[in-house]
Amino acid sequence: MTSLEFAICLGEIRGEFITEARHPEQGKSQGLRRIWLIAAVIALAALLVGCAVVYALRLENLRIGQLDIPKPHTVTEGTDPVETEATVEVLSLQGIRGSVNYQANQEWLNFTQSYTPKPISGWDSSLEYWAYSLQDQTMVDKLNEICEKYGLKIIGKSWHEHQDCSHFLKLAGIDSLVKPEYLSVFQQPQGRFFPGGSFTVYGQLNLEGDEMPLFITYQYVKKDVFYDVFGYVRADGVTQKSITTEDGIPLLLLESGQSGMIFAEKDDCFITIGVDTSEAVSLEEIAGYFDFSIQSSPLNTTAADAREQESLALSQQGVQQPPTSYTEYIQRKLESYSTEPNGSLALPEYTFYDLDGNGEDDLLIVKDGKILEIPVLVSGEIDNGKSYALQLYQDNVLIEKDSYYLTNETWYHIFRFANNGDPVFSNPKEQSIVRLKKDGQGQWWRTSSTDHYADFDTQITEAEAMKILNAYQPVELDTKPLSEFQEP
């Protein structure tokens, strides 16, 4: 699991959902995913203004239920039974046990776990519901019922920022999310903002001494609204700590390895910050960068509309055409690293290597011995395909390793690329040899099929797994600095 995964939702997030988190949608909701897939998204709502809180801000007072994560498998005609991969605890991110927001959150969870919507072709909700995962009118009616029952408001239609969230924050009466002395190290390029003053900001901290930025998901939601989202956490993998800021605001810190979340409850809002930590800075130190005394105000509709249009126009102006040569591609990569605020990010290196065995060398972007990118010239333009973290072995064998926090599993994909002339990074061209899995109980499994998405259907011993993994001799790539790049 990457640290970003835990930082966003205290749970596993597939790559497609990380992309959504960094690039908020510009249109209407894409419809309700099954509730276990909502674990890929984090947002929050909060306590009703004036509600008496009788429980402390602790992990145990945010739990509202459990959720079974199904085991990945190929469904045939929709009739295959669903096996449980892991069970996680669901957290209320709208209020503490005993509050009306907690109760509303729990009632919505129970409803979505028991209700299966029947999508209607062409169905669409009104604009004010686009922030919710709704798929039919029954869900709209239930959401309205819950809001009326607990005295909460619909969060409303959002505005999107694509360039610099400081503009929208100022419209909400906020100078900065971080303390004044840290303005230079915090970037906040994207986010979405709601009429009543709630917002989500996606940014990063670029701390001196850290090679990689710390990605931030900052959620600020007013206590008078309801939002249909939850947190997810594996009970045995999280530590918690309570601290108080210099301003007297209590914080709850949840941490797992190098990842965590920071919770702050105030009189009129609930704040959650998802962050990936590092060896150089603790979660408590990261909390010290932020100003939790901020107070958000409702946005002026005319001003917000104008800023959204300006932001969108600026983002479209800044879109670059794809590079048309390897040299241009490398030059842009060098420029992107040179613009980092602290200039401390370590550069990857490059090499040319015939990765698919078709007789032509491929450009590889490499860091710490792992292949990160495989740019390919297609129809006169460079396409770098998907991102990897591949280890190369003799006979063009590659091994990709992934770890998943929620299920406490490690997966290994051992494969080669086909050499039929298509781009080497194309997913169908990953010709599987075998896939291995170490499950949460330490048991090893393998696939009996070479299908790319075959089930782990064969139980093996650890010795057998190590024999497979150690059967390949690693290849040491002869890399050079990007600054010395030359076409082959």
N, C-alpha and C positions, 0 to 999 in steps of 0.2 A: 504494500500500500504506500502511496506517496503521501507526504505530509499534507499536501493540499487537500486530499480526500478527507482526512479527519478534520482539518481546519474548517471545512465548509459545513459538514453536517454530523460530525462525530460518528461517521460511518463510511461505508464504501461508496465511492462515486465512480462510475465508468467514465471514460474519456469524453463521450458525447455530452454528458451532463456538465462536466467541467467547462466545456466550451460554452454551454448555455449560460453558466454562471458568470463567465468573464464577458460575455457578449449578450446582454439582456435582449429579449425579443422586442421587435418593433411593432408587432401586430397583435392580433387577438390570441387568446389562449389556444394552445395546440390540443386541448382536450384532456380529459382525465386519463392518466395512466393508472394502472392498478396500484393500490396503495403501497405495495412493497417497492415500486419504482419511484415513488415520491421521496424515498430515502435519498435520491440523487439530488434533491433540491432543498435548500434551506431558506427559510424566511421566518418571521415571527410576528405575533401580535402580543397584546399585553393586558394588564389588569385594568378594570374599570376605574375611572377617576373617583377617588373617595372611598374605594372599597377597603374594608379592614382586612389586613393581612395577619393571619394568625400563625403562619408557619415561616420558618427561616428560609432564606435563599440557599437551598441545599439541593443536591442532585436527587435525593430521595423524595423531595417535595415537588419535583417536576415530573415524576413518573406517572403516566396515565394508562399504561397497558403494555401488552407485548405484541410482537409481530413475527410471524414465521416467514423467513426468506426462502422461497422455493429453490430447489436444486436446479441449476441450468440443465436443460435437456431439449431435445428436438420434439416438438408436438406434432403428432400425426392425426389429422382430421379432428383436432381439438378434443380427443378422447383420452389421451394419456394422463394417468394420475400424476399429481404434483407431489414430489417428495420434498421434505423440509431439509434445507441446507444448514440453516442456523436460526436460532430464535434470539431476537434483540428486544431491548426495552424501548418503548416509545416515550419521548419526553414532551411535555407541554412547553411550548415556547411562547405561550400567551398569558401565563400567569401561574402563580404558586397555588398549591393545594389549598382549597378552602375559598378561593376567589371565584367570582362569576366567570372570569375568563378561562380559568382552569376547567370549570364545569362545561362551558361552551366548547372548549377544545376537545374534551373527552367525549361529549355527545356527538360532535362531528366525526371523530375517529370511529366511534361505534357504528355510526350510520354508513360511512364509506366502506368499512370492513364487511358490512352485511348487505350492501346494495350493489347490484350489478346493473349499470346503465345500459340502455338499448339505444345506441346512437341513431339519430334520425338524419338522413341526408339533407344537407343544407341548413341544419339547425344552427342558430347562432344566438348568443345572449346579447344583451345591451352592453354598451361600452363600460359602464360602471362595474361589470362583473368580469371583465377580461383578465383581471389579476388573479382570478380563482381558477381552479382545475374543475370546471363544470362541463358536463357533456349533454345534459338534457334539462328540460324544465323542472322535472322532479327534484333535481339537485338544487336548482335555483330556489325553488319553493322551500326546501328544507333549510337552506342557508338563511333565507329571510326569516323563517320560523325561529331559528336559533338566535339570530340577532335581536328579534323582537322579544323573545323570552328572557334574554339576559341583558337587555338594554344596550346593545352594541350597534355600531354603525357599519355599513359596507365601506371598505377601505377606499373604493373609488377608482376611476380611470387614472392611469399613471402617465407621467411625462418621462422621456428618456434622455439621458445625457451621454454623448458619445466622445467628448473631448476632455472636459475638465469639470468635475462636479462642484468646484468652488463657486461657480456661477449659480447653480440651483441652491446650494447651501446658503448663500447670501440672501436669496429670495425667501428662505425659511428662517432668516434672522440668525444664522450661524456663521461665525467668522472662520472657524476651522474645527475639524474633528480632533486634531492633535494640538498639543501645547505650542505656543508661539515659537519656542526655541527649536522645534522639530519640523517646521514647515518645509525645510529644504530636503528632508529625507522621505517625505510621504507623497506619493503620487496617487491620484484618485481620478482616473480618466473616464470611468463609466459608472452608471448607476441609474436608478429609477426613483421617481419622487411622486408622492401622492398628495391630493388636495389638502388634507388635514394636517400635513407636516411629517407624516411617516416617510421613510426612505430606506433604500438599500444602496450602498456604495461598494464598488469593487476596486481595490487599489493594492498598493504594495509599499512596504517599508524597505528602503535601501540603506542599511546600516553599515557604518564603517567597520571593516574587519570581516564582514560576511560576504562570501563570494556570490551567493545567490540572494535575490530579494525575497522578502517574506510576504507572501500573498495574503491579502486581507479581504474578508467579507464582513462589512459593517452593516448591521441591521438596527434601525431605530424605528419603533412602532408605538404609536400613541395607544393609551389604554382604553380609549373609547371606541376602538374598531375591532373587528374580528377578521382573522386571516386563516385560511385553511391549510396550514402547514405544521409540521412536527419535527422533532429531533429524534435521532436514533443512536443508540449506544449499546455496546456489548458490556454487560455488567462486570466482567472480570478483567477488563482492560483499561480502566480509567481510574485516575486518582483525582481527588478534589481538594481544594484549598480555599478558605475564606480569608479575604483581606479587606482593609478599609483604605480608601484613598485619602490624600491630604485634605480633601474637601469634606471628608466624613461620609463618603458614599460607599456602602458595602458592595464588594465584588465577589463572585464565585468563579473560580478558575478550575476548569476541567482539562486534564492533560493525559496524553498517551504518547509515550516516546517523544518525538519532536513535533507534536501537533497538539492543538488544543482550542478551547473556546473560553471567552471571557463574558460573564453575564453581569449586568448592572440593572437593578430595579430602582426606578425613581417614582416620584409621586404621580407623574402623568405619562410615563413611557417605560418601555422595557428595551434594553439594549443588549445585543449579542454581537460579539466580534469573533469570527472564525479566523484562525491564524496558524501558519506553520512556524514553529519555533526552530531554534538551532542550538548548537553547542555553545555558541558565543553569547547567547542572550536567553534568559529564562522567560517563561510566560508572565511572571510577575513583573519583570523588567519591561516587557512589551506593553503591559497594561499601563505602565508609567508614562508612556509616550502620549496617551490619549487624554483628552479633556472631557471628563464625564459630567462636568457641570453645565454643559451646553443645553440650550432650551430651544426646541423647534417651534415655529409658528406656522399657521396655515399659509399656503401660497396664493399669490394673486394670479388668477387664471390667465389674464391677458399677458402678464410678464412671463409666466411659465410657458405659454404657447410660443411666444416670441423666442425664448431661449432654446426651446426644443428645435425649432426650425433652424435657428442659427447653428446649433450644434450639429444637426444633420447635414446642413450645407457644408460646414467645415470638414466633416468627416468624409464627405464625398469628394471634396477638392483634394484631400490628402491621399486618396487611393492611388497607389502606384501600379503601373502596368507590370506584369511579370517580367523578370529579367530575361534577356534573350541569349545570354552566354554564361558559362561557368564563371568567367572573370567578373561579370557584372553581379552575379549572384553572391560571390564571395565579398565583393566590395560593399554591397549593401549590408551583409552580415557584420563586417568590420565596423561600418558606420553605426549600426544599431548598438554594438557593444560600447563604442566610444561615447555615446550619448547617455550612458548610465550615470546617474547623479554622483555616485562615489567612485566610479571608474575602477571598482575592485573586482568585477566579475572576471573569472579566469576564462580565457578564450579556448574554444575547442581547436583541434588541429584537422588536417585533411590528408588524404592519400587517394591514389587511384588503384583499384583492385578489381579483377574480373570476378565479381561476386556470384554471378549466375553461370559462369563457365561457358559463355557464348563466344568467347574470343575477343571481347571488347571490354576494356577497363571501365569501371564505374567510379564516379566520384563519391567518396565516403567522408562524412563529417564525423570526427571521432573525439571522444573525451574520456579520459581515464580508462582507455582500452576498450570502450564500448562504442559501437556504431550508433550514432544518434539520428542521422539523416542520410538519405540516399537520393540526392537531387538527380533528375533525369531530364534531358533535353527532348521535349516532345513538341513536334510541329513548330519549331522555332522558338519555343518558350521553355523556361526552366520550371519544372514541377517537382517539389520536394516531397510529395506524397505524405504518408503518415509518419509520425515520429516513432523511433525505436529506442531500445537500449539492448543491443545485440552483442553477444560474444561470438567471435568467429573461431571456427575449428577447421582442421584439415579436411580436404575433400569438399570444401564449400558448405560445411554444416554450420548452422547457426542455432544458438540457444537463446531464447527470450524468457526471462524470469519475472513473474509478477507476484506480489503479495497482496492479500485482501484482509483488511482489518476486521470487518464484521464477522467473517467466518474463520478468521485466524488460519488461513490457508496460504500455501505457496504453490504456484503453478509453473511448470516448465514446458515450453514448446520447442521441440527439436525439429528443425525443418531445413529445406533447401529452397532456393528460388528457381523457378522454371526458366529455361533459356530459349523461349520461343519467340523472342523479339519484342514482346510487350514490356512496358516499364517494369523494372526489377522490383519496385516496391508494391506493385498491385497485389491486393490481398488474395485474389484467387490464384496467384502465382506462388504463394507460400505452400510448397509441397511438403505436407507433414510427414515426418518419420514416425514420431511418437509424441504423445503428450503425457506428462506426469503430474501428479498432485499429491502434496502432503496435506492431509486434512487437519481439522482443529484438534483431533485426538492423537495426532502424530502418526496416523496410519497412512501408508503410501498406496497410490492407485496409478494405473496406467490405462491408456486407451488400447483397445484391440483392433481398432480401425484407423486408417490413415486419413479419414475424412477430417477436414479442417476443424469441424465443431463436434467431433465425436465425443460421446460420454466417457467419463472415467469409469469403466465397467469391470476392470480386472484388479483385484487386490494383490499387492506384492509386498515383499519384505523390504526393509530399509537397505539391506545388503544388495538386493536385486535392483533397487532404484539407483544406488550408488554405482553399481556395475554399468548401468546404462549411461549415466551422466559422465562417468570416467572413461568411457570407451572412445572418446574423441580427444584428439591432441589439439590444444589451443594453438592458434596462429598469432604471432606477434606482428602487428601491422607497423610498417615503417612510415610514420607520420611526419608532417612538417607544419610549422606555424602557418596560420591563415595569411599572415602578413607577407609570407614568401610565396604566395600562390602563383603557379604557372600552369597554363593549359598543357595537356599531355601532347 
